[in-house]
Each structure stands twice: as C-alpha cells, then as structure tokens.
Amino acid sequence: GENVEQHPSTLSVQEGDSAVIKCTYSDSASNYFPWYKQELGKRPQLIIDIRSNVGEKKDQRIAVTLNKTAKHFSLHITETQPEDSAVYFCAASLSNGNQFYFGTGTSLTVIP
Amino acid sequence: DSGVTQTPKHLITATGQRVTLRCSPRSGDLSVYWYQQSLDQGLQFLIQYYNGEERAKGNILERFSAQQFPDLHSELNLSSLELGDSALYFCASSVVPDSNQPQHFGDGTRLSIL
C-alpha cells in the first residue's frame, strides 16, 4: 500500500517568517493530496488540497507544490502568525479513493 | 462546523467494558471513515464504509467493529476495552470514495478508560 513520510516532525519559526513542511509518497498511482490543520484537542480541518494534474496551488498565505516525478509535495506558509501554530498532516489518496494515507504530522510553533 | 456529527463527545468507562460511538455524515456524503488518534499521535485509519458496505480496512483490532446503516449513519463498537484504547476517535465523511474529494472530520469522541 501507500506510505507517506512527513518532515520535519516539529518546526519553530518566528512570526512573519515562512514555514515549509515536506511529504513524500511511495505509490505513483496516488493522485490527490490534501493538507489538514489540527489545533490541540480539535478536529483536523482541510486547509488546502492539490490534484496530480496541477503542480502548484495557492490560497492567500498558504501554497502547496507537487512534484509527481520525485513523488513529493510540500506545504508553504508565508508571513506566519501565532494562530498558525498547530499540527499539520499531509495525506495521499490513490485514484480509487478508498482511504487517505496520512503522514505522521508536523507540530508547528510560531513564536511571537 | 464540518457537518459531521459525532456522539458522545466524551466517554469514560472501565476496562473490559463495551462502548458504541456514533457518527452522522454530512448531508449528501455516502462514505464514512473511522480514525483513532492516541495522545500526541497521528491519525490511524480504522475502517471505511460506503453506502452501507465495508470498503477498506486499516489497523482495526478484532475487538472493534463498525457498521453503516441505511440512513448512512455509522457506529463504531469497541469491546473488551483496555487502557490503551483511550484515545480520540474521529469520524470523517466524503461524497463518494472514488471522486478524490476531501474527507470532512467530526469533532471526535474522547474515550477515557479507567
């Protein structure tokens, strides 16, 4: 089955700096890649997603890039704010969409 | 509000007991997924149902079972509970499993085993 690796496991940045979280996947048949943000004790919330026919997608301060050849995708957060502090999970889904394979999460801390 | 409803929000019980967690998917969603999240851990996929049928199985223990009913709500049954079963249990739903649409998560049920 699919295997998703996520790095780093923890990340601290100064407010206003950029944060980058990287994920790799193993199955070239994966074609949907969502990112979720989870605040402490809360549910995971979708923040952005990308499909394999697109190389980059942006939504305000958040962007995701996908390199299908290298089988990796990244989340970029610019101008970070304290409210961006949370755990971020990447995921990959095969074309049959049966299940999401989640990364192990990155705990992001934005220091005011 | 994601539109996915999970009950109860909290559950406290003892080892050896059995509990049932309930999930109502978003209106229009046909597929339901169950996840377990232990303290400071990632999301462990347990099982998926689509339109009443089991579609995919993850690392679900034999002591755990689930089903999806004709009205599309789902229940996760946990039996012979152990201390290690203490966790947040999330339900998520999506439109159909083959459409590459996001899963939307409920607020979870926090299960504490004493």
Interface residues (C-beta under 8 A of the other chain):
Chain A: N31 Y32 P34 Y36 K42 R43 P44 Q45 L46 D49 R51 F89 S93 S95 N96 G97 N98 Q99 F100 Y101 F102 G103 T104 G105
Chain B: S2 Y33 G42 L43 F45 Q48 R55 A56 G58 F90 S94 V96 P97 D98 S99 N100 Q101 P102 Q103 H104 F105 G106 D107 G108
